Amino acid sequence: MKKIKLLLIALLLSLSSIAWANTIEMEVNGLVCGFCAQGIEKTLRSLPATEGVFVSLAHRLVAVKLKEGADIEDATLRKALKDSGYTVVEIQRTQHSLDELRARTKNDGD
């Protein structure tokens, strides 16, 4: 019985972290031009879980807004960007909206 409770708690915690994060932010190397940004946006928008995409060349930031209740595995993101010629350095899930990220990068000189 104790094992079942622990498994249930672990399951609920993992589900709550997925539900909590609605944006995936990635640090990406190899971004050099607007054409790069357009290609990445097109690639990531083609994924069924994607609601929106933001790319900041100056900050090497690629952000994906997820549709409600959806997620994209890190391996899928890494492969999509690697196949397009880029290297994903870091992936993190956050609550930042794409508008917040745009404002933050604009204020930093992007």
N, C-alpha and C positions, 0 to 999 in steps of 0.2 A: 504494500500500500504506500509506503514511504517513497519507493522508487517511482511509482506512478505520479505522485504529487510533484516530485522533483522534475520529472519529464514534462509534466503539464506546465510547471512554472517556466522551465527552459523554453518550451514551445511558445508560450505567451510572450516572453521577453523577446524572442526572435521576431515574432509577428509584430510586436509593438514597435520595434526598431525599423522594420520595413514600412509600417504605416506612418511613422514619425517623419521619415525622410521623403521629401517630395522633389528634391533636386539632387542631381549627381554632379559634383564639381571635380574636374580633372585638370591636373597640371600636365601639359603636353609640350614636348620638344619638337621642333621642326616647323613651327608656324612662322611663315615669313611674309605672306601677302594676302590680299583680299581674296584671291582665287583659292588659297588654302582654306580660308574661312568658309567660303561658299561650298567647297567640296565636302568639308566636314559636316556642315549643316545639312546638306542633301543626304549624306550617308546616314547620319543619326536620325533625321526626320523619317527615314524609311523604316525604322524600327517601330513595331506596333505599340510599344509602351511609351513612346515619346510624344509629349504634348508640345514642347518648344525647345529651341536650342539657342545658346548665346556663345559667341566666340570672341575673346579679347586677345589679339595678337601680341600686344605689348605686355600683357600679364601671363601669356602662355596658358590661358584659361579657356577650357571648354566646359560649358554647363548644359545639362539636359534636365528639363522640367518633365517629370513623369506624370502620366495620366493617373488619376486617382486609383489607388489599389494596385498599381502596376510597379514592376521593378525590371531592371536590366542587369544581368549578371556582369560582374567585373570582367570576366573572361570574354564575354561578347563585346564589350566596349573596347577592351584592349585589342582584340582581333580586328574589329572594324577600323580602328585608327591605324593599327600596324599595317593592314592591307592597303590603306590609303597613303602610307609612307611616313607615318608619325610615330613617336614613342610616348607612351603614357608613363609618366613618372609617378604620379600619385592619384588615387581616387578616394573621394570622401562623399558621404551622403549628408546633406544638410537640409535645413528648413528655409534657406535663403531663396527668395523669389528671383526670377531672371531680371526683373526691374531693379531689385536691390543690387544685384551684381553689376548691372549696367551703370547704375549711379555710383557705386563704389569704384569701379574701374575708370569712370569718367573723371571723378574727383582726384584720382591718382595720376591723371594726365593721359589717359587713353583716348 
